[in-house]
Structures are given as C-alpha cells and as structure tokens.
Amino acid sequence: MFQNHDRVASVIFLIATTFLYYHAGSFPEEAAFYPRMVIALMVILSVLMFVKSWLKSGRSRTFEPFFIHQGRFILSTLMALGYIAGVQYLGYYSASLIFIPAAAWALGYRNRFVMAGTTVCYLLFIFVVFDQLFDRPLTQEFFLRH
Amino acid sequence: MIEPFYNSLWVILEWQNILAMLVGVIGGIIFGAIPGLTATMGIALLIPLTFGMSPLMALGMMAGIHNGGSYGGAIPAVLLRIPGTPGAIATTFDGYPMAQQGLAERALKIACVSSAVGGMVSAVSLMTLSPPLAEFALAFGPPEIFWISLFGLSSIAVLLGSDPIKGLMASCIGLLLGMVGLDHVTGYERFTFDTLELSGGLQLIVIMVGVYALPPAFQMAERAIMTGVKSKDLEFEGKSDMANWPWMQIFPAWVRANVIGIIIGILPGVGGVVGAFVAYNETKRSSKDPESFGKGNPVGVAVAECANNADNAAAMIPALTLGVPGSGLAALILAGLLIHGLEPGPRLFKEAPDVVYGYMWAMLFTSASLFVFGGIIATKLFANILRLAQVQLMPVIIALTVVGIYSFENSIFNVYLMLAFGLLGYALERLKFPIAPLILGLILGPKVEFNLRVALRLSQDDWSILWTRPISIALIILTALVLAYPVISALFHRKREGPEEEFAMGEE
C-alpha cells in the first residue's frame, strides 16, 4: 500500500502548492514571476503523482508502513524537541549531560557504564573542539548566569 | 596551467591542512563503516566544525571524509554482507564470500588498495580535465548558465532516484526553499510570513544538516538496536599476501573500473553505485571465468571498490567548473564551498586558485592515505566501530547537529528550524524522495532565477535569447533528452519484456 502514502503526500503537496501559488500572487509582478513558475510546476507534479499512485494502487501486493516504529519515532522527536528547549534554557553542557543518557535509557538501553562513558567522552570532545580549539559560541549554562 | 598546481601544493602541505585531511579520512572511514551512517551524513555533520577553519582546510577535511567514507563502506560489506554505503553494494558480492572462506583480510586489503587506486586516478582526472573545462565555461553568459543549471538539476532529479516525478518534486522543493527571504532585485520579502528570522533567507547548512543527519538518527531510535556486532564476528586471521594476488586480472579490472567510474562520475546524477555495478558486470562479462564471480573472486572486490572510488573526484569536475555537481555528495561539497563564501564555477579558478587546486591535491592525497589507513591494524580497529550499539549513537548525533547549527549564527531559531527540516527529510526519505535534488535546487535556485532575469533584461524581455545561442541550444537538447529518458526507457522495456515483466516493474 505504498502508493497510498504517495496519494496522501500528493494531496498535501497539492494543497500546500495551491496555497503558495495564491500567496505568491500578492508579490510585485517581477518578484512573483519565478516563484509562480516553479509552484505551477509543483502543482502539475502533485497531480501526476496522485494519478500515478491511483493507477498503481491495484497492483501493489506489499505493505510498507510509513514509520518503522511509530511510538519510538514520536518519543525521539519529543526528546529532540525537549533537548533543544533544554539547550536554550539550561545551557548546552547541562542539557547534553541529561539528554544523551536519558535518550538511550528511554529507548531501552541499560548499560550504565557505556552510557556514562559516551556522555563524558562526547562532552569532552565538544569542550576541546568547539570551545578550546575553534572558540565557537555555545548557550550559557544556567548556573553560570547572573 | 602548471603554476597554480605548484603554488597550491605548498599551501595544501601546511601541517594544519594535512591534519584536517587525516582527521577527515579517519572520520570518513568511521562514518562509512557504520551501516546507516554515510559519508554524506559525515560531511553534513562535520561542516559546522569547519566554520573556524580556512576554506582549504575545510575542503581538505571534506575530501578526506569523501574518500574515507567510500572505502569505509567496504568494511561491513566484506565482514557482514551489509554495505556501509550504497556504493559498497557490489563489494558484498565477492567480499562476503571471501570472508566466509577465511579470506576477510585479503578481501579488505584488496578493497583498500583498489579504493586508493580508484580515488587517485579519479583525482588525476579532476586535475587534468577541470582547468580546460573551466576555461571553456568562462565563455558562458546568463542564458547558458541558466540552461546548464537546469540541465544539472534535471539530471540529478531524473536519474538519481527511482521515480523521476519525485526527483523533480524534490528539486522544486529546493528551488522554493531557495526563494525564502528578500528578493534582491525588488527588495520584497518572499515566503517569510512576517517572520523576522526568515527575512535573510534560509541557511543552506541548516537545511542540509536537518535533511541529511536527522532522519538516520530518528531511524536508529525507531529500530532501537541495543547491541553492536559481536566481537567474534569481527575476528579474522591471516598474513600479508600481496604477492599472491591475481595481479594479471586485477590490473585490467582497475583500468576498466577507472574508465567507467570516471565517465559515470562526471555525468550529473549518476553516482558511484551505478559505476560499481556497471564496472562489475563488464568485468564479469569479459572474464574467462565468469562463474567464479559472486563466489569470492578477489577481482570482483577490486573492480567494485575501484569504480566506487573512481567516481569521487570525477563527480567534482562539473561541480567545480560549472557549479553543477555530479552526485549528491558533490552537491554537499559545493554547499561547503558556498558556506565558506566561495561561488563554485569557472571564475573560482581565477578568484581562488589556491583553494580549487589545493582541493584537487587534497583529493589525491586523501586517496593515497588509504594505503596507510587501510592497513590491517587500522581495519581491525575500524571494524570494532561496528560493536557500538546504534541506540547509543542516536542522541550523540542529535547533540552534534544541535551544537553545529547553534554555533553557526548563535541562533536557537535555526536549531528549531533544523529539527523541522529533519522531520521533512524523514518524511521525504520514507516516501522514497531523493534528497540530493532538494539540496541542489537550493544551491542552484538563486542562480537560475538571477540568470533568467539578467538574460531577459539584456534582451529587453525578448525570450528568444534563451534558445538562439548555440551552447544554449545544445544544453536545451541535453535537458530535453534527460527529461525524456524515463519515458524512452519505459517504452524500451515494454517492448523488450512484454506485459508480465511490465507488471513486475510497476510493483517495484
């Protein structure tokens, strides 16, 4: 049923590109010309994709789910989102110190020695390369503010 | 022509550049050796590291990852029949049977030497073919640049993935993303939806890291593999036996692999996977003992790895001279150039000769360094990377992407944006959309629009300027042929295979 995913995707593309086509209509003529040309092509491609998925729908005998594991995908996305918020509010090192072992643990990994070792090695690598060697800026740690 | 090579040689031999190349090779082998990670992802992840470096140092590191990654894929291909990179698929055909016969060391050594030979010959082709092609490309005006960009985009879109419609759609998504921000002619903000952070446009690096590095990390989390490969599966014994290699078969196989790999590498959109397969099939077809292929014939490993690496530098020939890359990885290196403020194209050879020619040397030296890093101790060491549990790698990859993108512009907005593009990249990957056309669309989009507008201004809105000049006509024909290729190919297969096979093809 892979074509079903394609059909859903083509409908999403069609809605998005139709919206963008009209949105580009509000631009001055010179600025709108090229975007509308590309978007018009995308509308055509969305229709072709839809038709192709429709024509092939009867032939497909295999089912390929969209997610490999939906639960773990949602979990990892939420963890990534939480981690970025953590980097913003707690600081990079503090957030990473929590995130790296917590994410592995949440996914079922239980070897504490490897988890701790990986976290420490990673933070050391970031400190040496980003902080000391290349002097790249990182978010400030919450306990160092004020 | 010799002078820029001579001058850049001394620049590339500065210790910082040598160190960057070696770090790149080691990083590339590691990324290539871990199934699920690729050299492409390695470059996407490590580009943020290069912000503080000189452009040549950064390109040296990317050259190292490129060549190291191409070889690294052979390690799991031989030991576990899992190609570390797509280009190593043909290596599994004979590499794994050799490992099963207790000849893993020999297979890995042949793979390593063949990779180095393929990479070096490819680098020499880059050095010899690029300067005259750049000289020729200097004659291109806006209409020709417009068409060559469209040709490159169409080739990658149509030839790279399995579905040309999806390839073209991915290109259009890239073109569209390239329009976000201020229109430089009218000063009008396009597709920013009143978001201040978007008025400067979307940063290439943000999209690149998002679509290349995050989807594999999410997939690692979904698969949640708790253990790496067991150490007993990585044990291999043996002694150095280069004198006993079938040199009389390996040498002609290398020649064939290099010719095929370089030609396929130069063609936009056709990467090392195709080169390795074509060279493997040709060698098997012309062999006196074709039956031995697929059963542990060392020539099979040699030809597959040599062709796979012969594509590396060759794919950079159109990228450096015309700004149109020959592969997805070349597109990423092109993006690396742009991030360092260098515009790929024929003028780059005049404006930054040390960087361009130095990069060519870097491709040569990093290929040669595989002789050292592919030694058996190093291979054993790299094989042990496979013991790492992927579930532990996932948070490390996410943390690396966050630090890289944040440190680019001190912007947490960019980090959230990267995550959004990671999710988009995941969806596209699951739907079998090729990602390289998206990146190429993003790179070439502003160039296409700018040159189209300039051409029309020069001709006072007379569109015929686009199809009246001889080079433009040739490029239009080439673009039309590329776009018509899937239809012609489908018609050809229908005639040859009949209705039953056609049904099978449709399923595929």
Interface residues (C-beta under 8 A of the other chain):
Chain A: F2 H5 D6 A9 F13 L20 H23 A24 F27 P28 E30 A31 Y34 P35 V38 I39 L41 M42 L45 S46 L48 M49 K52 K56 R59 S60 R61 T62 F66 F67 I68 H69 R72 F73 L75 S76 T77 M79 A80 L81 Y83 I84 V87 Q88 Y92 S96 F99 I100 P101 A102 A103 A104 L107 G108 Y109 N111 V114 M115 T118 Y122 I126 V129 F130 L133 F134 D135 R136 P137 L138 T139
Chain B: P48 L49 F51 G52 M53 I165 K166 L168 M169 C172 I173 L175 L176 M179 D183 V185 T186 Y188 R190 F191 L214 A217 F218 Q219 A221 E222 R223 A224 M226 A389 V391 Q392 M394 P395 V396 I398 A399 V402 V403 Y406 S407 N410 I412 V415 Y416 L419 G422 L423 A427 R430 L431 K432 E449 L452 R453 F503 G506 E507
